[in-house]
């Protein structure tokens, strides 16, 4: 493969008019410049320059190649500049993926502020209940909740949140007293398809125990916390939901928090991004911004 560096050397020789002048321009020795021109001609299989003691002249093939060189070097420099600008300027498009409910509760309000700070940066926000593939779907960053199991990407924890067991007042009234973890585990519940094993800690003690709901008591299974919230509001069972999703429901009394003296292990909010050598500035700035808004 012909090196672009030799293209640049050839261009410098033509424009400087001699090997010596080109060497001074490039900060190289005359011998290095001469060697690169000879290698370029050998790789191309044509003579580009005719030389004598007085001057250099382009051959017909050299003239055509010089014109091509100009456009190729310009295109190459433009590509380099555009690639570098991805890491030095907040321009272009930032592609984000997260869940629907987290987008509505946290990301959309945050982006309203972020966009005013960086008006030249376009944002593409994609929402899904499933985890998108950052590489094949070309996302810059994913905001994910819970535990991070994908070790092929870099992850930065932005914040934590609490998950709480809740149910509607009507549902609670129709059940035996839910006054212990064991009683909660035996109560009809609404299962989130992506929540794994959980543990609970009693407030004011070091008592920690796994939470193991009776699998036969799962009434509904869904992959979306907003859907489970809707089922809980209609009295279908107990749902374990993030505090930021149901805070208004708790204040209004539409949902009741069960076992307030027991807490589930706090969950994390993470920014995931591809494991690249150079992190684009737009991704780094967005992650730093979300640490104060997640």
KAKAWO-V994284 format. One record per pair of residues at least 12 apart in sequence whose ideal C-beta (glycine too) atoms are under 8 Angstrom apart, sorted by sequence separation. I is the first residue (numbers start at 1). GAP is how many residues later the second one is. D is the distance in whole Angstrom. If there is no record, write none. Layout:
BEGIN
i | gap | d
I | GAP | D
I | GAP | D
END
This chain:
BEGIN
i | gap | d
37 | 12 | 7
47 | 12 | 5
111 | 12 | 6
175 | 12 | 6
198 | 12 | 7
199 | 12 | 6
229 | 12 | 6
9 | 13 | 7
12 | 13 | 5
46 | 13 | 8
48 | 13 | 6
49 | 13 | 6
126 | 13 | 7
131 | 13 | 7
175 | 13 | 8
197 | 13 | 7
198 | 13 | 4
228 | 13 | 6
12 | 14 | 6
19 | 14 | 5
47 | 14 | 7
48 | 14 | 4
111 | 14 | 7
197 | 14 | 8
273 | 14 | 8
19 | 15 | 5
46 | 15 | 4
47 | 15 | 7
143 | 15 | 8
271 | 15 | 8
46 | 16 | 8
145 | 16 | 8
220 | 16 | 6
225 | 16 | 6
229 | 16 | 6
233 | 16 | 7
271 | 16 | 5
9 | 17 | 7
48 | 17 | 6
108 | 17 | 8
219 | 17 | 6
220 | 17 | 7
225 | 17 | 6
229 | 17 | 6
8 | 18 | 8
19 | 18 | 7
48 | 18 | 8
107 | 18 | 7
219 | 18 | 5
46 | 19 | 8
131 | 19 | 7
134 | 19 | 6
165 | 19 | 6
181 | 19 | 6
226 | 19 | 7
271 | 19 | 6
13 | 20 | 7
167 | 20 | 8
225 | 20 | 6
229 | 20 | 7
238 | 20 | 7
12 | 21 | 8
44 | 21 | 7
233 | 21 | 6
103 | 22 | 6
191 | 22 | 8
233 | 22 | 7
232 | 23 | 6
9 | 24 | 6
13 | 24 | 6
103 | 24 | 5
189 | 24 | 5
240 | 24 | 7
242 | 25 | 7
269 | 25 | 5
10 | 26 | 8
185 | 26 | 7
229 | 26 | 8
9 | 27 | 4
10 | 27 | 6
94 | 27 | 6
96 | 27 | 7
98 | 27 | 8
100 | 27 | 4
184 | 27 | 8
185 | 27 | 6
186 | 27 | 8
191 | 27 | 5
9 | 28 | 7
90 | 28 | 4
93 | 28 | 8
94 | 28 | 7
96 | 28 | 7
97 | 28 | 8
98 | 28 | 8
99 | 28 | 6
100 | 28 | 8
181 | 28 | 6
185 | 28 | 5
186 | 28 | 5
189 | 28 | 6
190 | 28 | 7
193 | 28 | 6
91 | 29 | 5
92 | 29 | 7
93 | 29 | 4
94 | 29 | 5
95 | 29 | 5
96 | 29 | 5
97 | 29 | 5
98 | 29 | 6
99 | 29 | 7
100 | 29 | 7
184 | 29 | 8
185 | 29 | 6
188 | 29 | 5
189 | 29 | 6
190 | 29 | 6
191 | 29 | 7
192 | 29 | 8
193 | 29 | 6
194 | 29 | 6
6 | 30 | 5
10 | 30 | 6
90 | 30 | 6
91 | 30 | 6
92 | 30 | 7
93 | 30 | 7
94 | 30 | 7
96 | 30 | 7
97 | 30 | 7
99 | 30 | 6
181 | 30 | 7
187 | 30 | 7
188 | 30 | 8
189 | 30 | 7
190 | 30 | 5
191 | 30 | 4
192 | 30 | 7
193 | 30 | 4
5 | 31 | 7
6 | 31 | 8
9 | 31 | 7
89 | 31 | 8
90 | 31 | 5
93 | 31 | 6
95 | 31 | 7
97 | 31 | 7
186 | 31 | 6
188 | 31 | 5
190 | 31 | 8
191 | 31 | 8
192 | 31 | 7
190 | 32 | 7
6 | 33 | 6
7 | 33 | 8
192 | 33 | 7
6 | 34 | 4
14 | 35 | 8
97 | 35 | 4
163 | 35 | 8
13 | 36 | 7
107 | 36 | 7
192 | 36 | 6
6 | 37 | 8
18 | 37 | 7
19 | 37 | 7
97 | 37 | 8
2 | 38 | 7
10 | 38 | 7
17 | 38 | 7
18 | 38 | 6
190 | 38 | 5
17 | 39 | 7
97 | 40 | 7
2 | 41 | 5
102 | 41 | 6
190 | 41 | 5
2 | 42 | 7
14 | 42 | 8
97 | 42 | 5
190 | 42 | 6
198 | 42 | 7
13 | 43 | 7
95 | 43 | 6
96 | 43 | 7
102 | 43 | 6
14 | 44 | 7
95 | 44 | 5
96 | 44 | 7
97 | 44 | 8
98 | 44 | 7
95 | 45 | 5
96 | 45 | 6
97 | 45 | 5
98 | 45 | 4
195 | 45 | 7
94 | 46 | 5
95 | 46 | 8
96 | 46 | 7
97 | 46 | 7
98 | 46 | 7
99 | 46 | 7
190 | 46 | 6
94 | 47 | 7
96 | 47 | 7
190 | 47 | 5
192 | 47 | 8
14 | 48 | 8
146 | 48 | 7
188 | 48 | 8
189 | 48 | 5
190 | 48 | 7
192 | 48 | 7
146 | 49 | 7
147 | 49 | 7
188 | 49 | 4
189 | 49 | 4
190 | 49 | 4
146 | 50 | 8
187 | 50 | 7
188 | 50 | 7
189 | 50 | 7
187 | 51 | 5
189 | 51 | 8
14 | 52 | 5
211 | 53 | 7
184 | 54 | 7
10 | 55 | 8
11 | 55 | 7
10 | 56 | 7
203 | 57 | 8
204 | 57 | 8
11 | 58 | 5
203 | 58 | 5
10 | 59 | 6
11 | 59 | 7
202 | 59 | 6
203 | 59 | 7
178 | 60 | 8
202 | 60 | 6
203 | 60 | 6
171 | 61 | 8
174 | 61 | 8
201 | 61 | 7
7 | 62 | 5
11 | 62 | 6
200 | 62 | 5
201 | 62 | 5
200 | 63 | 7
168 | 64 | 6
171 | 64 | 4
200 | 64 | 6
201 | 64 | 7
7 | 65 | 6
8 | 65 | 6
167 | 65 | 6
168 | 65 | 6
170 | 65 | 5
171 | 65 | 7
199 | 65 | 7
200 | 65 | 8
7 | 66 | 6
166 | 66 | 6
168 | 66 | 7
171 | 66 | 7
198 | 66 | 6
199 | 66 | 5
168 | 67 | 5
171 | 67 | 8
198 | 67 | 7
4 | 68 | 8
167 | 68 | 8
4 | 69 | 7
167 | 70 | 7
167 | 71 | 5
4 | 72 | 6
166 | 72 | 7
167 | 72 | 7
165 | 73 | 5
166 | 73 | 6
165 | 74 | 7
166 | 74 | 8
184 | 74 | 6
165 | 75 | 5
166 | 75 | 6
184 | 75 | 6
164 | 76 | 7
163 | 77 | 5
164 | 77 | 7
163 | 78 | 6
181 | 78 | 7
163 | 79 | 6
164 | 79 | 6
180 | 79 | 8
162 | 80 | 7
163 | 80 | 7
166 | 80 | 6
178 | 80 | 5
179 | 80 | 8
161 | 81 | 5
162 | 81 | 5
178 | 81 | 7
181 | 81 | 6
161 | 82 | 6
164 | 82 | 7
161 | 83 | 6
166 | 83 | 7
166 | 84 | 7
169 | 84 | 7
172 | 84 | 6
168 | 86 | 7
172 | 86 | 8
168 | 87 | 6
169 | 87 | 6
167 | 88 | 7
168 | 88 | 7
166 | 89 | 4
167 | 89 | 6
166 | 90 | 6
166 | 91 | 6
167 | 91 | 6
165 | 92 | 7
166 | 92 | 7
130 | 93 | 7
164 | 93 | 5
165 | 93 | 4
129 | 94 | 5
164 | 94 | 8
165 | 94 | 6
129 | 95 | 5
145 | 97 | 7
165 | 99 | 8
164 | 100 | 7
162 | 101 | 7
163 | 101 | 5
162 | 102 | 7
163 | 103 | 8
162 | 104 | 6
163 | 104 | 6
161 | 105 | 7
162 | 105 | 8
160 | 106 | 4
161 | 106 | 6
160 | 107 | 6
160 | 108 | 5
161 | 108 | 7
159 | 109 | 7
160 | 109 | 7
158 | 110 | 8
159 | 110 | 5
157 | 111 | 5
158 | 111 | 5
157 | 112 | 7
158 | 112 | 7
157 | 113 | 6
158 | 113 | 6
156 | 114 | 7
155 | 115 | 5
156 | 115 | 5
155 | 116 | 7
155 | 117 | 5
154 | 118 | 7
153 | 119 | 5
154 | 119 | 5
147 | 120 | 8
148 | 120 | 7
153 | 120 | 6
154 | 120 | 7
146 | 121 | 5
147 | 121 | 7
153 | 121 | 6
154 | 121 | 5
145 | 122 | 6
146 | 122 | 7
148 | 122 | 5
150 | 122 | 7
153 | 122 | 6
101 | 123 | 7
145 | 123 | 7
152 | 123 | 7
100 | 124 | 7
101 | 124 | 5
145 | 124 | 6
148 | 124 | 7
99 | 125 | 7
101 | 125 | 4
144 | 125 | 8
145 | 125 | 8
99 | 126 | 8
100 | 126 | 6
143 | 126 | 7
144 | 126 | 5
143 | 127 | 7
143 | 128 | 6
144 | 128 | 6
142 | 129 | 7
143 | 129 | 8
158 | 129 | 7
141 | 130 | 5
142 | 130 | 4
141 | 131 | 7
142 | 131 | 8
156 | 131 | 6
141 | 132 | 5
158 | 132 | 5
159 | 132 | 7
140 | 133 | 7
158 | 133 | 5
159 | 135 | 4
158 | 136 | 4
106 | 138 | 7
134 | 138 | 7
105 | 139 | 5
134 | 139 | 7
135 | 139 | 6
105 | 140 | 6
134 | 140 | 5
140 | 140 | 7
140 | 142 | 7
141 | 142 | 5
140 | 143 | 5
101 | 144 | 6
141 | 145 | 6
140 | 146 | 8
141 | 146 | 7
143 | 147 | 7
143 | 151 | 8
121 | 161 | 6
118 | 164 | 8
102 | 167 | 8
118 | 167 | 7
114 | 172 | 7
117 | 172 | 8
114 | 175 | 6
110 | 179 | 7
110 | 180 | 6
113 | 180 | 7
110 | 183 | 4
109 | 184 | 8
110 | 184 | 8
106 | 187 | 7
94 | 188 | 5
106 | 188 | 6
94 | 189 | 7
92 | 190 | 7
96 | 190 | 8
87 | 191 | 5
90 | 191 | 6
91 | 191 | 8
87 | 192 | 8
89 | 192 | 7
90 | 192 | 5
94 | 192 | 6
87 | 193 | 5
88 | 193 | 6
86 | 194 | 5
87 | 194 | 5
86 | 195 | 8
90 | 195 | 6
86 | 196 | 7
END
